[in-house]
Amino acid sequence: MPPLRAFTFARTFARKRAALLACLALALWLGGCAGAGYYWQSATGHLKVMNAARPVDEWLADPATPAPLRERLALAARIRAFAVRELHEPDNASYRRYADLHRRAALWNVTAAPPDSLTLKTWCYPVLGCAAYRGYYDQQEADQLAASLRAREGLETYVYGVPAYSTLGWMNWAGGDPLLSTFIHYPAGELARMIFHELAHQIVYVKDDTQFNESFAVTVERLGVARWLELEADPAQRAEYAAFDARRQAFRQLTLQTRRELEAVYAQQQPPQGAAKEEVMQRFRARYAALKARWAEEGSPFDGYDAWVAQANNASFGIQAAYGQWTPAFEALFHQQGQDWPRFYAAVRQLADLPKAERDARLRALAQ
């Protein structure tokens, strides 16, 4: 083995060994004996993702890299540079490597809610705090947990694939969060949105507040993509994103309307609620069918939400709400800070330092 190659191999091996030891320690520290199984799969699952990753420059220089993948990686590199230059997101190791996972999702999340409420079950983790989902690198394990929650606790459950996730910058020393095959071929605007969103989690993260964290990241992705489309995208990319986003916004409005109707049903003090709930769900499905028909009439047929609608229940409606509840408030704060990204992040950090009740009150005031 040539000396330089040997040195590179030794350095890579040492980094991976250090990452493995860190994952082992993290699994045992977080879970102890009782929770070691779950945390072990989390730690080793992430390690496998990291071990599959190679620097983007290596993929681009490799003649065996397919041309379509080479084009997407070059685009991702430009988006990553834009995130630092224009959005003032972290300039670190994350999203400068790429991994082909040979599966459709990075991991699978499980969410659950009672039959008469959109309030999600939460799981609490040392260091990270509580979250309204539990993630697995094996879909079968996620499905097993969902089945157990239905059988033992009578909860409605939703299992969904996650194309990307953030380690909040904690693993940047070991190579950072990589670009993944699960989203690298997204349309250009969607690829930018994904990178901006995941990097936002490295800027501000609040324990025990999924709605705050996800709403903040969604705000960064939305404002960031608007800026990227303006400065970097070509006309075809702008048109592609506009069509995709118009469908997404229409579907979100439909689900928001349905969530409000379900909340009104669940607020009733007197049963039965079952019939009223089913009426709401029937209206939801009928409105979705009408929405699809409209898209087809407009020349842009789309069935990408069919699976979500088929599984729709309290758990899926509940987790969707977590990703958008405070986005109007954060957008208002961004404009209040003169559309200045560093000032905006500083203001968000000030909100994050407040007790939750005061933080929520501030956000409600901003959203008005």
Secondary structure, DSSP 8 states (H G I E B T S, - for coil): --HHHHHHHHHHHHHHHHHHHHHHHHHHHHHTTTTHHHHHHHHHHHHHHHHTEEEHHHHHH-TTS-HHHHHHHHHHHHHHHHHHHTT----SSTTSEEE--SSS-SEEEEEEE-TT------EEETTTEEES-EEESSHHHHHHHHHHHHHHH--EEEEEEES----TTTTGGGT-S-EETTTTTS-HHHHHHHHHHHHHTTT---TT-HHHHHHHHHHHHHHHHHHHHHHT--HHHHHHHHHHHHHHHHHHHHHHHHHHHHHHHHT-SSS--HHHHHHHHHHHHHHHHHHHHHHHHTT----TTHHHHHH-SHHHHHHHHHTTTTHHHHHHHHHHTTT-HHHHHHHHHHHHTS-HHHHHHHHHHHH-
